[in-house]
Amino acid sequence: MISHGHAGPCRSKLCHKFALYRVSVRGFYSSIHSQPWLNLSVAVRKVESSGRDGYNDWMQKVDVVIVGAGPAGLATALHLVQRDSDWAARIIVLEKEAHPRQKLCGGGITPFGLGQLHQLGLTLAVPHERVRSVKISYLDLEVDFTAEPAVAVVHRPEFDAWLAQEARARGIRIRENCKVTGIERKEDGMLVLSTCGDYLAAVVVGADGSTGKTRRWMDLHRDSHSASVLEVFSAPQKATVEKGERAQIVFRFDPALDDVQGYFWRFPARKAGRPVYNFGVYDARLYRKERVNLRSVLDMELDTDPFTNGVGPVEGSPIHLFSPGNILAAERLLLVGDAAGVDPLFGEGISLALAYGKVAADQLAVAFARGRFHFRDYRRRIFFSPMGRYLSLRWLIAVVGYQIAHSRLKVRSLWWIVRLLVKREPRSYT
Ligand SMILES: Cc1cc2nc3c(=O)[nH]c(=O)nc-3n(C[C@H](O)[C@H](O)[C@H](O)COP(=O)(O)OP(=O)(O)OC[C@H]3O[C@@H](n4cnc5c(N)ncnc54)[C@H](O)[C@@H]3O)c2cc1C
């Protein structure tokens, strides 16, 4: 591996500098022989780098650095390689953890997302629940629809590890346990600093999720908005499994009466292969009213839900939401997945992360063919893609719906929009 420092004990600055140089050269040559992933077409050169410690560093030059090996980053890489297998040697994906890594998520993948996998020639090959029915309710109002499947529920650590394995099988290099610690714009590219070495990239793809720092380092996070989410898993309920009652997902919007701009959910799920339920509350917080105590809302909903059977620890995480005002790109930088923004109505992000990957890959292919990396048309590409239309419709309904959700009367009169939304959902993608 290419080294960046940590030479043996040295007292003088000159000695230290020399030791650094030796370690770097040794590291470079051994890396070429020991790392099957290091393609020799990736040029390595010595540069005056960021000047950290006052020494020069070694670094690798690569066309595209993707920060984050979640669905968005992996889908971007997979789509590029699907276009042209030569891309595999031109991309590197840097992931701060190692798959299967922990990821807080309900794991619900809609037919839109299954369609995205299908486009990549992938069929879901991890244990999952194929849920045929989805019920959306608000007090006594109910709408449900069925499809085969309406939603596939995966365990996220397993799903992401499988996707990473598929990417590797197509020659994509993923460096795990490699945390990106900074990105600096240089004259001839983007300098990506990481715990496993530095990279000079023609383009960086920020796929580092809702709490990722790429947006901040590049000053693209202005006005960005995050939802609050809490989730919890139950113990399996043998009796209901046997009766086949697990075949329904429930979204209950009753918490809107307590000023939650969102819903309570119940998903049949699997954890370590065992059937469980996943419950949670989602609060889009589009309108900055007084912050709701989500924990007590969740407790209240769990108390009344007939399927709770002893629950595990409650965990929470923010979700970065899509809005038409979000900044999605800059010179030599694209954002995908949660880093760009997810559906504010339901907080659905897996399907969209996969779909962002396609738009980003199309954009990258055009940019490299033209040698121009300003990415001014990325926003237009997003908005005019099927994903952009899906996202914009969800955003519009969230903006209107969560404004009035606390008023029973207004919701009753607009309930037909919810029914329309449900009817618009694509049905058969597998
Ligand atoms: C409680 C909860 C429930 C949810 N339920 C659902 C659901 O049921 N269905 C659905 O569609 N969506 C759901 N979502 C949203 C969904 O989880 C996300 O939209 C999805 O994970 C986005 O994928 P991504 O690839 O953009 O980001 P992520 O999956 O977050 O991947 C980002 C990756 O970047 C890595 N990373 C971050 N920083 C660095 C760094 N500095 N260097 C290197 N790597 C880095 C992370 O380790 C991570 O692997 C839920 C979210 C939450 C919080």
The ligand as an ORCA input file, in Angstrom:
! r2SCAN-3c Opt
* xyz 0 1
  C     -34.137      4.542     10.278
  C     -34.114      4.581      8.772
  C     -34.988      3.777      8.058
  C     -34.974      3.802      6.660
  N     -35.804      2.969      5.982
  C     -35.788      2.967      4.639
  C     -36.595      2.045      3.904
  O     -37.295      1.208      4.468
  N     -36.562      2.100      2.545
  C     -35.775      2.988      1.875
  O     -35.807      3.007      0.634
  N     -34.979      3.836      2.543
  C     -34.947      3.851      3.905
  N     -34.109      4.680      4.576
  C     -33.192      5.543      3.789
  C     -32.007      4.714      3.251
  O     -31.384      4.034      4.310
  C     -31.003      5.622      2.560
  O     -31.693      6.482      1.706
  C     -29.957      4.835      1.763
  O     -29.143      4.117      2.623
  C     -29.126      5.787      0.915
  O     -28.026      5.125      0.336
  P     -26.644      5.907      0.102
  O     -25.784      4.985     -0.661
  O     -26.917      7.267     -0.448
  O     -26.069      6.171      1.580
  P     -25.607      5.120      2.673
  O     -26.316      3.854      2.543
  O     -25.687      5.851      3.961
  O     -24.075      4.861      2.306
  C     -23.098      5.832      2.500
  C     -21.766      5.113      2.697
  O     -20.727      6.085      2.772
  C     -19.818      5.683      3.775
  N     -19.096      6.878      4.216
  C     -19.592      7.944      4.896
  N     -18.626      8.835      5.121
  C     -17.491      8.332      4.559
  C     -16.156      8.788      4.473
  N     -15.775      9.944      5.014
  N     -15.248      8.022      3.834
  C     -15.601      6.832      3.272
  N     -16.867      6.341      3.341
  C     -17.787      7.082      3.967
  C     -20.701      5.059      4.849
  O     -19.969      4.189      5.702
  C     -21.722      4.329      4.006
  O     -21.351      2.995      3.735
  C     -34.093      4.674      5.966
  C     -33.210      5.473      6.694
  C     -33.212      5.433      8.077
  C     -32.249      6.299      8.823
*
